[in-house]
Amino acid sequence: MHAGELCRALSSLIAPPLCGGCGRPCLGQEPICAGCRAAVASARGGRAELAGVGPVTWATRYDGAARGLVSALKFQGRLRLALVLAQALAAALPVQPDAATIVAVPAAPRRRRRRGFDPAELVAAALAAELELPLAAPLRRADGPRQVGRPRVDRLATPPRVRALGPVAGPVLVVDDVLTTGATLRACAEALRAAGAIRISAGVFARALGDSGLGA
């Protein structure tokens, strides 16, 4: 054990890291406690068609530990949680008969600059590594009003403006952290189809029930 690892081990004994899901102490250097990990692993995910996109897979509902994990990643900068989200999504996805390119839902430039990272991009990169699939970043998103907190009717009426930088070939799996109304996924799917993508599906870590237009 080198000096850095020894310091981290000692500090974890004095002040154990807090779970990204519930805020309780974790064992060792884990970013999530055993209870929250078990809750996410046993969560009821699903798969359904979303109009304008295609089949969408989600790993869990957007509540409890899942909500805490997303919040800790996006607003506390707990970047290691991206792997936790990606592993849960990988377990929920069906076996893909054809290799798909993984594409993250792009963040608005202003929010990316403020955070210093893009949560969906981190989850997508971790998922690509987990599934051994190619990763691409062909989409760009214009600055606009935040989707979070806006009424459903407003979000659907004024979806994010997304464009592809160039041609996109083959099947694509679009990845995001949370699905609410589906407006952002639809905007991404439209841009990808216009760029030449032949088959689009989506995967999200958590689904906010009752707001997306998906089946139960």
C-alpha positions as CSV (number, residue, x, y, z in Angstrom):
1,M,0.0,0.0,0.0
2,H,1.6,3.3,-1.0
3,A,1.3,6.5,1.0
4,G,-1.8,7.9,-0.8
5,E,-3.7,4.7,-0.3
6,L,-2.7,4.5,3.3
7,C,-3.9,8.1,3.9
8,R,-7.2,7.4,2.3
9,A,-7.6,4.2,4.3
10,L,-6.8,6.0,7.6
11,S,-9.1,8.9,6.7
12,S,-12.0,6.5,6.0
13,L,-11.6,5.1,9.5
14,I,-11.7,8.5,11.1
15,A,-14.4,10.0,8.9
16,P,-16.0,7.3,6.6
17,P,-17.2,8.5,3.3
18,L,-21.0,9.1,3.1
19,C,-23.3,7.2,0.9
20,G,-24.5,9.1,-2.2
21,G,-27.9,7.6,-1.8
22,C,-28.8,8.0,1.9
23,G,-25.9,10.1,3.4
24,R,-24.9,7.4,5.9
25,P,-21.3,6.2,6.3
26,C,-20.0,3.7,3.8
27,L,-17.4,1.0,4.3
28,G,-13.9,1.7,3.0
29,Q,-13.9,4.0,0.0
30,E,-17.3,2.8,-1.4
31,P,-19.4,5.7,-2.9
32,I,-22.7,3.9,-1.9
33,C,-23.6,1.9,1.2
34,A,-24.6,-1.8,1.1
35,G,-28.3,-1.0,1.8
36,C,-28.6,1.5,-1.1
37,R,-26.7,-0.8,-3.4
38,A,-29.1,-3.6,-2.6
39,A,-32.1,-1.3,-3.0
40,V,-30.9,-0.3,-6.5
41,A,-30.0,-3.9,-7.5
42,S,-33.4,-5.1,-6.5
43,A,-35.4,-2.2,-8.0
44,R,-38.1,-2.8,-10.5
45,G,-36.9,-1.5,-13.8
46,G,-38.7,-1.7,-17.1
47,R,-38.8,-1.2,-20.9
48,A,-41.4,0.5,-23.0
49,E,-41.9,2.4,-26.2
50,L,-41.6,6.1,-26.1
51,A,-43.2,7.9,-29.1
52,G,-40.7,9.7,-31.2
53,V,-37.8,7.7,-29.7
54,G,-38.2,4.0,-29.6
55,P,-37.7,1.4,-26.8
56,V,-36.6,3.0,-23.5
57,T,-35.1,0.9,-20.7
58,W,-34.9,2.2,-17.1
59,A,-33.1,0.6,-14.1
60,T,-35.2,2.0,-11.3
61,R,-37.9,4.5,-10.3
62,Y,-36.7,8.0,-9.5
63,D,-37.3,7.9,-5.7
64,G,-35.5,6.8,-2.6
65,A,-31.9,5.8,-3.0
66,A,-32.1,6.4,-6.8
67,R,-33.1,10.0,-6.3
68,G,-30.3,10.5,-3.8
69,L,-27.7,9.0,-6.1
70,V,-28.6,11.2,-9.0
71,S,-28.7,14.3,-6.8
72,A,-25.3,13.5,-5.3
73,L,-23.8,13.0,-8.8
74,K,-25.3,16.1,-10.4
75,F,-25.2,18.6,-7.6
76,Q,-22.5,17.4,-5.2
77,G,-20.0,16.3,-7.8
78,R,-19.8,12.7,-6.6
79,L,-18.4,11.6,-9.9
80,R,-17.7,8.0,-8.9
81,L,-21.5,7.5,-8.7
82,A,-21.7,7.6,-12.5
83,L,-20.3,4.0,-12.5
84,V,-22.9,2.9,-10.0
85,L,-25.7,4.3,-12.2
86,A,-24.1,2.8,-15.3
87,Q,-23.8,-0.7,-13.7
88,A,-27.5,-0.6,-12.7
89,L,-28.5,0.4,-16.2
90,A,-26.3,-2.2,-17.8
91,A,-28.0,-4.9,-15.7
92,A,-31.4,-3.6,-16.8
93,L,-30.7,-3.4,-20.6
94,P,-31.7,-6.4,-22.7
95,V,-29.0,-8.3,-24.6
96,Q,-28.3,-6.2,-27.7
97,P,-28.3,-8.4,-30.9
98,D,-26.3,-5.8,-32.7
99,A,-23.6,-3.5,-31.4
100,A,-24.9,0.0,-30.8
101,T,-23.0,3.2,-30.5
102,I,-23.7,4.8,-27.1
103,V,-24.5,8.5,-27.2
104,A,-25.1,10.7,-24.1
105,V,-27.9,13.3,-23.9
106,P,-25.8,16.5,-24.1
107,A,-25.9,19.1,-21.4
108,A,-26.6,22.7,-22.2
109,P,-23.3,24.5,-22.5
110,R,-24.0,26.9,-19.6
111,R,-24.8,24.2,-17.2
112,R,-21.8,22.1,-18.2
113,R,-19.5,25.1,-17.6
114,R,-21.1,25.7,-14.2
115,R,-20.7,22.1,-13.1
116,G,-17.5,21.4,-14.8
117,F,-18.8,18.0,-16.1
118,D,-21.8,16.4,-17.8
119,P,-23.5,13.8,-15.6
120,A,-25.1,12.0,-18.6
121,E,-21.8,11.9,-20.4
122,L,-20.1,10.3,-17.4
123,V,-22.8,7.6,-17.1
124,A,-22.6,7.0,-20.9
125,A,-18.9,6.6,-20.8
126,A,-19.1,4.2,-17.9
127,L,-21.8,2.2,-19.6
128,A,-19.8,2.0,-22.8
129,A,-16.9,0.6,-20.9
130,E,-19.1,-1.8,-19.0
131,L,-20.8,-3.2,-22.2
132,E,-17.7,-2.8,-24.4
133,L,-19.6,-0.8,-26.9
134,P,-18.3,2.3,-28.8
135,L,-19.0,5.7,-27.4
136,A,-19.6,8.8,-29.5
137,A,-20.5,12.5,-28.9
138,P,-22.2,13.7,-32.1
139,L,-24.9,15.8,-30.4
140,R,-24.8,19.4,-29.2
141,R,-27.4,21.2,-27.3
142,A,-28.2,24.9,-27.3
143,D,-28.6,26.9,-24.0
144,G,-32.2,27.3,-23.0
145,P,-34.6,27.1,-20.0
146,R,-33.9,24.3,-17.6
147,Q,-36.2,21.3,-18.0
148,V,-36.1,20.5,-14.3
149,G,-39.1,22.1,-12.5
150,R,-40.9,23.3,-15.6
151,P,-44.6,22.1,-16.0
152,R,-45.0,19.1,-18.3
153,V,-46.9,21.1,-20.9
154,D,-44.1,23.7,-21.1
155,R,-41.4,21.1,-21.5
156,L,-43.2,19.4,-24.3
157,A,-44.1,22.7,-26.1
158,T,-40.5,24.0,-26.0
159,P,-38.1,21.0,-26.0
160,P,-34.4,21.5,-25.9
161,R,-32.7,22.4,-29.2
162,V,-30.4,19.6,-30.2
163,R,-28.4,19.1,-33.4
164,A,-25.9,16.6,-34.7
165,L,-22.5,17.8,-35.7
166,G,-22.3,15.3,-38.7
167,P,-23.5,12.0,-40.1
168,V,-24.4,9.3,-37.6
169,A,-24.4,5.7,-38.8
170,G,-25.9,2.5,-37.5
171,P,-28.0,1.8,-34.3
172,V,-27.6,4.2,-31.4
173,L,-28.4,3.9,-27.7
174,V,-29.1,7.3,-26.1
175,V,-28.2,7.5,-22.4
176,D,-29.4,9.9,-19.7
177,D,-29.6,9.8,-16.0
178,V,-33.3,10.5,-15.5
179,L,-36.4,10.4,-17.7
180,T,-39.3,12.7,-16.9
181,T,-41.4,13.9,-19.8
182,G,-39.2,12.4,-22.6
183,A,-38.9,15.8,-24.3
184,T,-35.1,15.8,-24.3
185,L,-34.9,12.2,-25.5
186,R,-37.2,13.0,-28.4
187,A,-35.1,16.0,-29.4
188,C,-32.0,13.8,-29.4
189,A,-33.7,11.1,-31.4
190,E,-34.9,13.6,-34.0
191,A,-31.4,15.0,-34.4
192,L,-29.9,11.5,-34.7
193,R,-32.4,10.3,-37.3
194,A,-31.9,13.4,-39.3
195,A,-28.1,12.6,-39.2
196,G,-28.7,9.1,-40.5
197,A,-29.1,6.8,-37.4
198,I,-31.0,3.7,-38.5
199,R,-32.3,2.4,-35.2
200,I,-32.6,4.3,-31.9
201,S,-33.2,3.1,-28.4
202,A,-32.6,4.8,-25.0
203,G,-31.4,3.8,-21.6
204,V,-31.9,5.8,-18.4
205,F,-30.9,5.1,-14.9
206,A,-34.2,6.3,-13.3
207,R,-37.7,7.0,-14.5
208,A,-40.0,9.5,-12.9
209,L,-43.3,7.7,-13.1
210,G,-46.5,9.3,-14.3
211,D,-44.9,12.0,-16.4
212,S,-43.2,10.4,-19.5
213,G,-46.1,9.0,-21.5
214,L,-44.6,5.5,-21.2
215,G,-46.6,2.5,-20.1
216,A,-46.5,1.4,-16.5
